[in-house]
Amino acid sequence: MVKLKGKPKFCFSTLQREVTLVKYSATSVKGYASAWDSVTHYGHTLCLDSELNCGLEISSTNVKELVEMVEFQPYATCPLEMMSKIVQFKEVGKKIVCVGRNYREHAAELNNPVPSKPMLFLKPTSAYISEGETIKIPKGCSDLNHEVELGIVIGTTARDVPQADAMNYVGGYALGLDMTARDWQAEAKSKGHPWSVAKGFDTSCPISKFIEKEKIPNPNNLDIWLKVNGEMRQSGNTKDMIFPIEHLISFASQCFTLEPGDLLLTGTPSGVSKLNSGDVIQAGLADIIQIQFSVK
Ligand SMILES: O=C([O-])CC(=O)C(=O)O
């Protein structure tokens, strides 16, 4: 049991009820919790002690102490109900917005020009698979490629947001693969057709579980890598993105209303290569998360 010292000072309203944010420290994360609610928030289940309306019982084993009351945080304008929902972004999100050619070396390896503004395309959410499921080489595809990417999970509805405010709309992150039928993409490119089939087929978006926003203080400087059968194929850093996260969110929000749970995939570093049935893909984001998928 962790007890708050003194009276809560900072309150804000959610759709449900008035809550107070408190800050607690843990060995690995810092999180925010409501003192009068029982919510799963950033992966920690927090329960109100009914006797002490300033008390919190935190079920996570590594929470050490309550640090302080915190001031109103812009991202907390997302109602707590919604915040706990975006952890389920695969279920609640309505779209996957992808960015093409956001790393110079990747544009060069496929002989593509570097874009002067973000190049966006969409995948359907039916493309999602989670660990334990298999990437299926689509029938008729003879050149399935991996593209590892940092994903941004939108936390709050974003429309025409300026770059300076863009990070306030981030709810969290995920590590994703933008699986690409390269032969189908090449054919579409040559005919001036869209990439929907080459990029949006079933199982074309293997994705990690939700990563808490707090775990990534600077998403614009993160090692990102991918191995096939234990061999490193892609090894990059998000600092090499042509358009950083703030730019991408701002730009994308001028094209589409970004809604809570939507995913923005930020482009892939160089090293993409052909996959075969039986291959095993491992990918990682700094020391934050690793994923594994097999190909069939
Ligand atoms: O298929 C491509 O090369 C475009 C793309 O998605 C990326 O650059 O991440």
The ligand as an ORCA input file, in Angstrom:
! r2SCAN-3c Opt
* xyz -1 1
  O       8.221     -0.335    -49.611
  C       8.952      0.640    -49.496
  O      10.133      0.634    -49.803
  C       8.363      1.879    -48.940
  C       8.247      1.743    -47.498
  O       7.295      1.176    -46.999
  C       9.323      2.254    -46.634
  O      10.230      2.895    -47.136
  O       9.262      2.027    -45.427
*
